Amino acid sequence: MLLALSPYHLTSREPAAMAALTLADRVVTLIPTPAAMGDAVAVRAAAERSARFVELLETWRWSTPLWDADLVASAFEDEDARSDVEQVIGEIETDPTLADLQHMFPARARSHPGETAEESVLNAIARDLLRAGPNPAISIPVAAGLDRFAARHDLIAVRAAGPSLAQVAESRLATRLFRIAVPILTQASAERLLEARTALLTPLEQLRDALNEAIVGIEQHHARTAGAEYTDAFEAEREALLRPEADDSMARVRADTVVIEGVRLPHDAVLASSLTAARKARGRPVPPEQPVPRPALAEQPDVLALVVRVMGR
């Protein structure tokens, strides 16, 4: 199972990220640097130019074993989502059907000396990932761009459920395909996540296959059965998986039951729900939620997604 994960989720290590890192065969995210394809020389060059990028790498240091294990990657089939994010930014700035979003998108700041336009955008993403709360002018294009990238490559996008205006609006656009509840480690080191994946290898493989079937509409019942078998296996390993980390500086290992909902979304669900949220926030009339009517993108594929929430929260 191939999942597309927002770098915001990876940075915050929230349950959506932990679920993705547990369930996926591979997770693809966006690294905000021109070196996102993995060129070590370019990574060093970007680090020398951007203190924010260095700070972001430090924030992501905990996930290094996951990258080393080839569980997390920044590209798929020799492509990453940078161009999709740039495309969305350009559309928001110029498309009249997106006028209600444009007040959140001031004219692009001039690049710093020696910084290309692309580097300016990527540095802005790096800065925003390190903020306590995301800036919609950055987070909306990142989310919409990742959706386009995921749909083009048949990846499944990962969502965090929540009460925001945009999240509620997007939920009304979704067609539910299945829903299961399973336990995962919601707080753990990368090493412990990898240990859990190894200890639960067989039931996880069965669950991945079943979720893949369910989300493309082949068979939903298998997902519930595989989820129950995985849950039994997790409970048998719970004591070992929740033992204290060897590093005393690590927070307590924690497990929670998460509800995972498979959904199908219109290709421009992020922009449509963001438009609804922007209109409500400004007190403007809000038509029934629907995809943005944009003929140029009419043939784009829908987005398949897993929406994750912790049960009881």
Order of alpha helices (4+ residues) and beta strands (2+ residues): beta-alpha-alpha-beta-alpha-alpha-alpha-beta-alpha-alpha-alpha-alpha-beta-alpha-beta-alpha-alpha-alpha-beta-alpha-beta
